[in-house]
Amino acid sequence: MIAVNGYFDGNTCVALDTSQFRPNQRLVITALDEDFNAQKFLDKKAALEEMRKFFGCLSHEEAEDIRNNRVNFTERV
């Protein structure tokens, strides 16, 4: 079972990410009480993609240097 964000445009339910759907797949649609802001969702999705691009661009030595020399640095696990 997967969950996908979307909204109702007044006539149709619109899924924002259809890459996980298969033809003739059954769907369960749940209407939430809050309004959906598609632009806010797309802005956050773009920010997440930027973070994913950044992931892995530091070498191991650069990461160690940051850990050892940054003031008040705490490792997050």
C-alpha positions as CSV (number, residue, x, y, z in Angstrom):
1,M,0.0,0.0,0.0
2,I,1.3,3.4,-0.9
3,A,0.2,7.0,-0.1
4,V,0.4,9.8,-2.6
5,N,-0.4,13.5,-2.1
6,G,-3.0,15.1,-4.3
7,Y,-6.0,17.3,-4.5
8,F,-9.5,17.6,-5.8
9,D,-9.8,20.4,-8.5
10,G,-13.6,20.5,-8.4
11,N,-14.2,17.8,-10.9
12,T,-11.3,15.3,-10.7
13,C,-8.9,13.9,-8.1
14,V,-5.4,14.8,-9.1
15,A,-2.4,12.8,-7.8
16,L,0.9,14.8,-7.7
17,D,3.1,11.7,-8.1
18,T,1.7,9.1,-10.5
19,S,4.9,7.1,-11.0
20,Q,3.9,4.5,-8.4
21,F,0.6,3.6,-10.0
22,R,0.0,0.6,-12.3
23,P,-2.8,0.4,-14.9
24,N,-6.1,-0.9,-13.4
25,Q,-4.7,-0.6,-9.8
26,R,-7.4,-0.1,-7.2
27,L,-7.3,3.2,-5.2
28,V,-8.7,4.3,-1.9
29,I,-9.3,8.1,-1.8
30,T,-9.5,9.9,1.5
31,A,-10.6,13.5,1.7
32,L,-8.9,15.5,4.5
33,D,-10.5,18.5,6.2
34,E,-7.7,20.9,5.2
35,D,-7.2,22.7,1.9
36,F,-4.3,21.5,-0.2
37,N,-1.8,24.1,-1.4
38,A,-0.2,22.5,-4.5
39,Q,2.4,25.3,-4.9
40,K,3.6,24.8,-1.3
41,F,3.9,21.1,-1.9
42,L,5.9,21.6,-5.1
43,D,8.2,24.1,-3.4
44,K,9.0,21.6,-0.7
45,K,9.5,18.9,-3.3
46,A,12.0,21.1,-5.1
47,A,13.8,21.8,-1.9
48,L,14.0,18.1,-1.1
49,E,15.5,17.4,-4.6
50,E,18.1,20.1,-4.0
51,M,19.1,18.4,-0.7
52,R,19.3,15.0,-2.5
53,K,21.7,16.5,-5.1
54,F,23.9,17.8,-2.2
55,F,24.0,14.4,-0.5
56,G,27.4,12.7,-1.0
57,C,29.2,15.7,-2.5
58,L,31.6,16.0,0.5
59,S,34.5,13.7,0.6
60,H,35.1,11.7,3.7
61,E,38.1,13.9,4.7
62,E,36.0,17.1,4.3
63,A,33.2,15.6,6.5
64,E,35.8,14.6,9.1
65,D,37.3,18.1,9.0
66,I,33.8,19.6,9.7
67,R,33.2,17.2,12.5
68,N,36.6,17.9,14.2
69,N,36.7,21.7,13.7
70,R,33.1,23.0,13.9
71,V,32.2,24.7,17.2
72,N,29.3,23.1,19.0
73,F,29.0,20.3,16.4
74,T,27.0,17.3,17.5
75,E,26.7,14.1,15.4
76,R,23.1,13.3,14.6
77,V,22.1,9.7,14.2
